[in-house]
Amino acid sequence: AVTLDIGGAYLNADMIEEVLMLISKELADILVKSNPQFKPYQREDGTIIVRLDKALYGCVESGKLWNMKITKQLISMGYKQNAYEECVF
């Protein structure tokens, strides 16, 4: 049996639904200072709202999204999913 641990796996899963995240004023200030193109997106209270394109650790959907992505890839490579344990190929 082969076991894999893929570092940063959740960060590779694409979001399916729209998820918005509020960036605090302090972090938004740093972002704007490092790249002024973000200034127009800064709100009156100094925060910035962003839409996530990729899953992050801590998102409820992250594990499921990563599982869907890796399952699709493994099946396309000819692996067969175990009927009793869906995480086993």
C-alpha positions as CSV (number, residue, x, y, z in Angstrom):
1,A,0.0,0.0,0.0
2,V,1.1,3.5,-0.8
3,T,0.2,6.5,1.4
4,L,0.7,10.1,0.2
5,D,0.7,13.3,2.2
6,I,0.5,16.3,-0.1
7,G,1.6,19.5,1.6
8,G,-0.7,22.5,0.8
9,A,-3.3,20.2,-0.8
10,Y,-6.2,22.3,0.3
11,L,-4.7,25.3,-1.3
12,N,-5.0,23.7,-4.8
13,A,-8.8,23.1,-4.7
14,D,-10.9,25.5,-6.7
15,M,-13.9,27.1,-5.0
16,I,-17.3,26.1,-6.5
17,E,-19.5,28.6,-4.7
18,E,-18.7,32.3,-4.2
19,V,-17.0,32.8,-0.8
20,L,-16.1,36.3,0.3
21,M,-13.5,37.1,3.0
22,L,-13.0,40.3,4.9
23,I,-9.4,41.5,5.2
24,S,-8.8,43.5,8.3
25,K,-7.8,47.2,8.1
26,E,-4.3,46.4,9.3
27,L,-3.7,43.7,6.7
28,A,-5.4,45.8,4.0
29,D,-3.1,48.7,4.8
30,I,-0.1,46.4,4.4
31,L,-1.5,45.1,1.1
32,V,-2.1,48.6,-0.3
33,K,1.3,49.8,0.8
34,S,3.0,46.8,-1.0
35,N,0.8,47.2,-4.1
36,P,-1.1,50.5,-4.6
37,Q,-3.3,48.9,-7.2
38,F,-5.5,47.6,-4.3
39,K,-6.2,51.1,-3.0
40,P,-9.5,51.5,-5.0
41,Y,-10.8,48.3,-3.3
42,Q,-10.2,49.6,0.2
43,R,-13.5,50.5,1.9
44,E,-14.2,53.5,4.1
45,D,-13.4,51.6,7.2
46,G,-10.1,50.5,5.7
47,T,-11.0,46.9,5.1
48,I,-11.0,45.0,1.8
49,I,-13.5,42.3,0.8
50,V,-12.0,39.6,-1.5
51,R,-13.5,36.7,-3.3
52,L,-11.7,33.4,-2.9
53,D,-10.8,31.5,-6.1
54,K,-9.0,28.8,-4.2
55,A,-9.8,27.1,-0.9
56,L,-7.9,28.0,2.3
57,Y,-7.2,26.1,5.4
58,G,-10.1,26.8,7.7
59,C,-12.8,27.0,5.0
60,V,-15.5,24.5,5.7
61,E,-15.5,23.4,2.1
62,S,-11.7,22.8,1.7
63,G,-11.5,19.1,2.5
64,K,-14.5,18.2,0.3
65,L,-13.2,20.4,-2.6
66,W,-9.7,18.9,-2.5
67,N,-11.2,15.3,-2.3
68,M,-13.4,16.1,-5.4
69,K,-10.4,17.4,-7.3
70,I,-8.0,14.5,-6.5
71,T,-10.7,11.9,-7.1
72,K,-11.4,13.3,-10.6
73,Q,-7.7,13.3,-11.4
74,L,-7.1,9.8,-10.1
75,I,-10.1,8.4,-12.0
76,S,-8.9,10.1,-15.2
77,M,-5.5,8.3,-14.7
78,G,-7.3,5.0,-14.6
79,Y,-7.5,4.4,-10.9
80,K,-10.7,2.8,-9.5
81,Q,-12.3,4.1,-6.4
82,N,-13.1,1.6,-3.7
83,A,-16.9,1.2,-3.3
84,Y,-16.7,0.9,0.5
85,E,-14.1,3.4,1.3
86,E,-14.1,6.4,-1.1
87,C,-10.7,7.7,-0.1
88,V,-9.1,4.4,-1.2
89,F,-8.1,3.9,-4.8
